[in-house]
Amino acid sequence: MSAAQGRRRLRVGIVGGGRGAFIGAVHRMAAELDGEAEVIAGALSSNPQTAASSAEAWYLRRSYDDYRVMAAQESALADGIDFVIVATPNHLHFPVANAFLEASIHVICDKPLAYSCEEAEALARRVLRGPELFALTHTYTGYPLVKEARERIRAGELGDIRKVLVEYNQDWLMTPLEREGNRQAQWRTDPARAGLSCCVGDIGTHAAHLVEFITGSRIEAVAADLTTFVPGRALDDDANMLLRLEHGARGTLVCSQVACGEENNLNIRVYGSKAALEWHQQEPNTLILKRAGAPWSLLRSAHAYLGDDARLAARTPAGHPEGYVEAFASLYRSFTADVRRVAAGDAPLLDYPTVEDGVRGLRFIEAAVRSSAGGARWENV
């Protein structure tokens, strides 16, 4: 897209995410929510029939059986896609993303970034060569009050950060769904497709990224105990970790996909020398501020007392709940704005998780797995 083409909706493609996949539909809704983009093409499944039926259900203009063919043909079309969504299992993130980058098409990709650290670092080197943009969908950073938490910590309102507690608990893998035909469970618990980890790779990386995003401090080292509770499962379904952060802060990270009764229970508490903050993903429109010697304050989304980032991320007036899809869409809004900036010859703002965040996510996974294999010894990230 060039500046001479004028303003139009960006054309988007998607690889993966067809029938039977939860995340594909979420990507589509998020990409289209603000009217800036439209999903028009896809290679929605490795199964040609599923790919064709999924594309028909989504009213796509063009359907492909192979992502490599899609990348080559879309780059040659006058009305080809401006960017592609990668919504495949982990083992395909690198080859798919790389194919589109080599075809000069911007990429927005599910986390984790790749199958391994080696792939992640190779992809990072390709992205740094440019000029194509790359975003990683750590969704929870799109919530208005997560942005507010980050800004208050940046402003020094909490003082020196001392302790961070983060947990991400689910129960959907309590039973061996991978042996009962559940495709989402099958690939997430398969080392050939998921990588070194199931639970840490799938949701632990979200928790770790949230810690670094909000506090502005990197996780330097981890002591992890990974467990597989379901008999016969090839990868972990539960993890408990101690964290050491930059600047001396300490923390814990707990994640589980076998925690009975839990839905999508992502919570974070950050304690400083002056105040503390607490946020719950299942009640995302409230941020709890705890000042020393004072009553707790409940900060609510979309109010004028919030900072610019939080207010700009909200789409509805206060009291009108926003949730997961809107948070996802915030990442897309920032990414599509950067696609337009680059097309106009301007520098991108990169106000979303990048390939560097993805590399850190893979290093975190590998450090946690090494630590657990070594008896929960400390491992550098």
C-alpha positions as CSV (number, residue, x, y, z in Angstrom):
1,M,0.0,0.0,0.0
2,S,1.4,3.4,-1.0
3,A,0.4,6.8,0.1
4,A,-0.7,7.5,-3.4
5,Q,-3.3,4.8,-3.1
6,G,-5.2,6.9,-0.6
7,R,-6.9,5.7,2.5
8,R,-8.7,2.3,2.3
9,R,-9.3,-0.7,4.5
10,L,-6.2,-2.8,4.8
11,R,-6.4,-6.2,3.2
12,V,-5.5,-9.1,5.5
13,G,-4.7,-12.7,5.1
14,I,-4.7,-15.5,7.6
15,V,-2.9,-18.9,7.8
16,G,-4.4,-21.4,10.1
17,G,-7.4,-20.7,12.3
18,G,-10.1,-22.5,10.3
19,R,-13.0,-24.7,11.4
20,G,-12.4,-26.2,14.9
21,A,-9.9,-23.5,15.9
22,F,-10.9,-21.0,18.5
23,I,-8.3,-18.4,17.9
24,G,-8.8,-17.9,14.2
25,A,-12.2,-16.3,14.6
26,V,-10.9,-14.1,17.5
27,H,-8.1,-12.8,15.2
28,R,-10.7,-12.0,12.5
29,M,-13.0,-10.2,14.8
30,A,-10.1,-8.2,16.4
31,A,-8.6,-7.3,13.0
32,E,-11.9,-6.0,11.7
33,L,-13.4,-4.5,14.9
34,D,-12.3,-0.9,14.3
35,G,-13.0,-0.9,10.6
36,E,-9.4,-0.4,9.6
37,A,-8.9,-3.9,8.0
38,E,-10.7,-6.7,6.4
39,V,-9.7,-10.4,6.2
40,I,-10.0,-11.3,2.5
41,A,-7.7,-14.3,1.9
42,G,-6.5,-17.4,3.8
43,A,-4.9,-20.8,3.9
44,L,-7.1,-21.8,6.8
45,S,-6.1,-25.4,7.1
46,S,-3.6,-28.0,5.9
47,N,-6.7,-30.1,4.9
48,P,-7.9,-28.7,1.6
49,Q,-11.5,-29.4,2.3
50,T,-11.4,-27.7,5.6
51,A,-9.5,-24.8,4.1
52,A,-12.1,-24.4,1.4
53,S,-15.2,-24.7,3.7
54,S,-13.7,-22.4,6.2
55,A,-12.9,-19.7,3.6
56,E,-16.5,-20.1,2.3
57,A,-17.9,-19.6,5.7
58,W,-15.9,-16.4,6.2
59,Y,-16.8,-15.1,2.7
60,L,-13.1,-14.8,1.8
61,R,-12.2,-13.6,-1.7
62,R,-9.3,-16.1,-2.1
63,S,-8.6,-19.5,-0.5
64,Y,-5.3,-21.4,-0.7
65,D,-4.3,-24.9,0.2
66,D,-0.7,-24.0,0.8
67,Y,0.7,-20.9,2.7
68,R,3.8,-20.8,0.4
69,V,1.6,-20.5,-2.7
70,M,-0.5,-17.9,-0.8
71,A,2.6,-15.8,0.0
72,A,3.9,-15.8,-3.5
73,Q,0.6,-15.1,-5.2
74,E,-0.6,-12.4,-2.7
75,S,2.7,-10.5,-3.1
76,A,2.2,-10.4,-6.9
77,L,-1.4,-9.3,-6.9
78,A,-2.4,-5.6,-7.4
79,D,-5.0,-6.1,-4.6
80,G,-2.8,-8.5,-2.5
81,I,-2.9,-8.5,1.3
82,D,-1.1,-5.8,3.3
83,F,-0.4,-8.2,6.2
84,V,-0.9,-11.8,7.3
85,I,-2.1,-13.3,10.5
86,V,-0.3,-16.5,11.6
87,A,-2.7,-18.6,13.7
88,T,-1.1,-22.1,13.3
89,P,0.3,-24.5,15.9
90,N,3.7,-23.5,17.2
91,H,5.9,-25.6,14.9
92,L,4.6,-23.6,11.8
93,H,5.1,-20.1,13.2
94,F,8.6,-19.7,11.9
95,P,8.2,-21.1,8.3
96,V,4.9,-19.4,7.7
97,A,6.1,-16.0,9.1
98,N,9.3,-16.2,7.2
99,A,7.6,-17.0,3.9
100,F,5.5,-13.9,4.1
101,L,8.3,-11.7,5.3
102,E,10.4,-12.9,2.3
103,A,7.4,-12.0,0.1
104,S,7.5,-8.4,1.6
105,I,4.3,-8.8,3.6
106,H,3.9,-7.6,7.2
107,V,3.2,-10.3,9.8
108,I,1.2,-10.5,13.0
109,C,1.7,-13.8,14.8
110,D,0.3,-15.9,17.7
111,K,2.6,-16.6,20.6
112,P,5.0,-18.2,21.4
113,L,7.0,-16.8,18.6
114,A,8.4,-20.1,17.3
115,Y,9.0,-23.7,18.1
116,S,12.5,-23.2,19.6
117,C,14.9,-20.5,20.6
118,E,16.9,-21.1,17.4
119,E,13.9,-20.5,15.2
120,A,12.9,-17.4,17.3
121,E,16.4,-15.9,16.9
122,A,16.5,-16.6,13.2
123,L,13.1,-14.9,12.8
124,A,14.3,-11.9,14.8
125,R,17.3,-11.5,12.6
126,R,15.0,-11.5,9.6
127,V,12.6,-9.0,11.1
128,L,15.5,-6.7,12.1
129,R,16.6,-6.6,8.4
130,G,13.3,-5.0,7.6
131,P,11.4,-3.3,6.3
132,E,8.5,-5.5,7.1
133,L,6.7,-5.1,10.4
134,F,6.2,-7.9,12.9
135,A,3.8,-8.1,15.9
136,L,3.2,-10.8,18.5
137,T,-0.3,-11.2,20.0
138,H,0.3,-11.1,23.8
139,T,-3.3,-10.1,24.1
140,Y,-3.5,-9.1,27.7
141,T,-1.3,-6.0,27.1
142,G,-4.2,-4.6,25.1
143,Y,-6.4,-4.1,28.1
144,P,-6.8,-0.4,29.1
145,L,-6.1,-1.0,32.8
146,V,-3.0,-3.1,32.1
147,K,-1.7,0.0,30.3
148,E,-2.7,2.1,33.2
149,A,-0.8,-0.2,35.6
150,R,2.3,0.2,33.4
151,E,2.0,4.0,33.3
152,R,1.6,4.3,37.1
153,I,4.7,2.2,37.7
154,R,6.6,4.2,35.1
155,A,5.6,7.4,36.9
156,G,7.0,6.1,40.2
157,E,3.6,5.9,42.0
158,L,4.5,2.5,43.5
159,G,8.1,3.4,44.4
160,D,10.7,0.7,44.1
161,I,9.2,-2.6,42.9
162,R,9.8,-5.3,45.4
163,K,7.5,-8.2,44.7
164,V,5.4,-9.5,41.8
165,L,2.8,-12.3,42.1
166,V,1.3,-13.6,38.8
167,E,-0.9,-16.6,38.2
168,Y,-2.7,-18.0,35.2
169,N,-4.9,-21.0,36.0
170,Q,-7.2,-23.0,33.8
171,D,-8.9,-26.4,34.1
172,W,-9.6,-27.4,30.5
173,L,-6.8,-30.1,30.3
174,M,-7.8,-31.9,33.5
175,T,-8.6,-35.0,31.5
176,P,-6.7,-36.5,28.5
177,L,-8.6,-34.6,25.9
178,E,-5.8,-35.1,23.4
179,R,-6.8,-38.8,23.3
180,E,-10.5,-38.0,22.9
181,G,-10.3,-36.2,19.6
182,N,-9.9,-32.6,20.8
183,R,-7.6,-31.0,18.1
184,Q,-6.6,-28.0,20.3
185,A,-5.5,-30.4,23.1
186,Q,-3.8,-32.7,20.6
187,W,-1.3,-30.2,19.2
188,R,-0.7,-28.4,22.5
189,T,0.4,-31.6,24.2
190,D,2.4,-32.9,21.3
191,P,6.2,-32.1,21.5
192,A,6.5,-32.3,17.7
193,R,4.1,-29.4,17.3
194,A,4.1,-27.4,20.6
195,G,7.8,-27.5,21.4
196,L,9.4,-28.1,24.8
197,S,6.3,-27.2,26.9
198,C,2.5,-27.2,26.9
199,C,1.4,-25.2,30.0
200,V,4.4,-22.8,30.2
201,G,4.5,-22.3,26.4
202,D,0.8,-21.8,26.1
203,I,-0.1,-19.7,29.1
204,G,3.0,-19.2,31.2
205,T,4.5,-17.0,28.5
206,H,1.5,-14.7,28.8
207,A,2.0,-14.4,32.5
208,A,5.8,-13.8,32.1
209,H,5.2,-11.2,29.4
210,L,2.6,-9.4,31.6
211,V,5.1,-9.2,34.4
212,E,7.7,-7.5,32.2
213,F,5.2,-5.3,30.4
214,I,3.7,-3.9,33.5
215,T,6.8,-3.5,35.7
216,G,9.2,-2.6,32.9
217,S,11.7,-5.0,34.5
218,R,12.9,-8.2,32.8
219,I,12.9,-11.6,34.4
220,E,16.5,-12.4,34.9
221,A,16.3,-15.9,36.3
222,V,13.8,-18.6,37.1
223,A,13.6,-21.6,39.5
224,A,10.8,-23.8,38.1
225,D,9.0,-27.0,39.0
226,L,7.1,-28.3,36.0
227,T,4.7,-31.2,36.5
228,T,2.6,-33.5,34.3
229,F,-0.4,-34.6,36.3
230,V,-2.5,-36.4,33.6
231,P,-1.0,-39.9,33.1
232,G,0.4,-40.5,29.6
233,R,0.6,-36.8,28.7
234,A,3.9,-35.9,26.9
235,L,4.3,-32.3,28.2
236,D,3.7,-30.3,31.4
237,D,0.3,-29.3,32.4
238,D,1.3,-27.4,35.6
239,A,4.2,-25.2,36.7
240,N,5.3,-23.3,39.9
241,M,8.2,-20.9,39.7
242,L,10.3,-18.4,41.6
243,L,11.4,-15.3,39.7
244,R,14.3,-12.9,40.0
245,L,13.7,-9.6,38.2
246,E,16.0,-6.7,37.3
247,H,16.6,-4.1,40.0
248,G,16.3,-6.6,42.8
249,A,12.6,-7.4,42.7
250,R,11.4,-11.0,43.4
251,G,8.3,-12.8,42.3
252,T,6.3,-16.0,41.8
253,L,4.7,-17.3,38.7
254,V,2.1,-20.1,38.9
255,C,0.4,-21.5,35.8
256,S,-1.8,-24.6,35.4
257,Q,-4.2,-26.2,32.9
258,V,-5.4,-28.7,35.4
259,A,-6.7,-26.4,38.2
260,C,-10.2,-27.7,38.8
261,G,-12.9,-25.0,38.4
262,E,-10.7,-22.3,36.9
263,E,-11.7,-20.8,33.6
264,N,-9.1,-18.2,32.4
265,N,-7.9,-16.9,35.7
266,L,-5.0,-14.6,35.0
267,N,-4.1,-12.3,37.9
268,I,-1.2,-10.1,38.8
269,R,-0.2,-8.2,41.9
270,V,2.7,-5.8,42.0
271,Y,4.1,-4.5,45.3
272,G,6.3,-1.4,45.6
273,S,7.8,0.6,48.5
274,K,4.9,3.1,48.3
275,A,1.9,1.3,46.9
276,A,0.7,-1.8,45.1
277,L,-1.5,-2.7,42.1
278,E,-3.7,-5.7,41.5
279,W,-5.5,-6.7,38.2
280,H,-7.7,-9.7,37.3
281,Q,-8.3,-10.6,33.7
282,Q,-11.8,-12.0,34.5
283,E,-12.7,-8.6,35.9
284,P,-10.6,-6.5,33.5
285,N,-12.3,-3.2,33.8
286,T,-11.1,-2.7,37.4
287,L,-7.6,-2.0,38.7
288,I,-7.0,-2.0,42.4
289,L,-4.6,0.6,43.8
290,K,-3.3,0.0,47.4
291,R,-1.5,3.0,48.8
292,A,0.4,2.6,52.1
293,G,-1.8,3.7,55.1
294,A,-4.8,4.6,52.9
295,P,-8.0,2.8,51.8
296,W,-7.9,0.8,48.6
297,S,-8.9,2.7,45.4
298,L,-10.8,1.0,42.5
299,L,-9.8,2.5,39.2
300,R,-12.3,1.9,36.4
301,S,-11.9,1.8,32.7
302,A,-12.7,4.8,30.5
303,H,-12.7,7.4,33.2
304,A,-11.1,10.8,32.8
305,Y,-8.7,10.3,35.8
306,L,-6.8,7.6,33.8
307,G,-3.8,8.2,31.8
308,D,-3.8,8.8,28.0
309,D,-2.8,5.2,27.0
310,A,-5.7,3.7,29.1
311,R,-8.3,6.1,27.9
312,L,-7.3,5.8,24.3
313,A,-7.5,2.0,24.5
314,A,-11.1,2.1,25.7
315,R,-13.9,2.1,23.1
316,T,-17.0,2.5,25.2
317,P,-18.0,4.9,28.0
318,A,-17.4,3.9,31.6
319,G,-19.6,1.2,32.9
320,H,-19.9,-0.5,29.4
321,P,-17.8,-3.6,29.8
322,E,-15.0,-4.4,27.4
323,G,-13.2,-7.7,27.3
324,Y,-10.9,-10.1,25.4
325,V,-11.8,-9.3,21.8
326,E,-11.4,-5.6,22.4
327,A,-8.0,-6.1,24.1
328,F,-7.0,-8.2,21.1
329,A,-8.3,-5.4,18.8
330,S,-6.1,-2.9,20.5
331,L,-3.0,-4.7,19.3
332,Y,-4.5,-4.7,15.8
333,R,-5.3,-1.0,15.9
334,S,-1.7,-0.2,16.8
335,F,-0.3,-2.6,14.2
336,T,-2.5,-1.4,11.4
337,A,-1.6,2.2,12.2
338,D,2.0,1.3,11.9
339,V,1.4,-0.4,8.5
340,R,-0.1,2.9,7.3
341,R,2.8,4.8,8.7
342,V,5.4,2.7,7.0
343,A,3.4,2.9,3.7
344,A,3.5,6.7,4.0
345,G,7.3,6.7,4.6
346,D,7.1,7.4,8.3
347,A,8.7,5.5,11.2
348,P,6.5,2.9,13.1
349,L,5.7,3.5,16.7
350,L,5.9,-0.3,17.6
351,D,3.2,0.1,20.4
352,Y,2.6,-3.7,20.6
353,P,4.6,-6.8,21.5
354,T,7.4,-7.3,19.0
355,V,9.7,-10.0,17.8
356,E,12.1,-9.2,20.7
357,D,9.3,-10.0,23.2
358,G,8.9,-13.3,21.3
359,V,12.5,-14.2,21.6
360,R,12.4,-13.5,25.4
361,G,9.3,-15.8,25.6
362,L,11.2,-18.7,24.1
363,R,14.2,-18.1,26.3
364,F,11.8,-18.1,29.3
365,I,10.3,-21.4,28.2
366,E,13.7,-23.0,27.8
367,A,15.0,-21.7,31.1
368,A,12.0,-23.0,32.9
369,V,12.3,-26.5,31.3
370,R,16.0,-26.6,32.1
371,S,15.4,-25.5,35.7
372,S,12.8,-28.1,36.3
373,A,14.9,-30.9,34.7
374,G,17.7,-29.8,37.1
375,G,15.6,-30.1,40.3
376,A,14.3,-26.5,40.2
377,R,17.8,-25.0,40.1
378,W,18.1,-21.3,39.2
379,E,18.5,-20.7,35.4
380,N,19.2,-17.5,33.7
381,V,16.6,-16.3,31.1
